[in-house]
Amino acid sequence: MHDSQPNNPLHGIKLATIVEELEAHYGWEGLAERIDINCFKKDPSIKSSLKFLRKTPWARDKVEALYITTFTDDNPWVKR
């Protein structure tokens, strides 16, 4: 059985990869400005952010939405 998800832009991308790429692109301060959650504001780290995001669906949804808008081909600000 092959589970293909051609309409899911996050298919096959790990949460750790999402957080790492967003942090590299925006930095912790930039992430905190865009998504108002403490794991990006107070002593941020990849490990603590992943722990919080795995337990908090609404925050994970916001992070995933930011990733999609930042790194999809439809974004006019990203040159690929």
Secondary structure by P-SEA (a helix, b strand, c coil): ccccccccccccccaaaaaaaaaaaccaaaaaaacccccccccccaaaaaaaaaacaaaaaaaaaaaaaccccccccccc
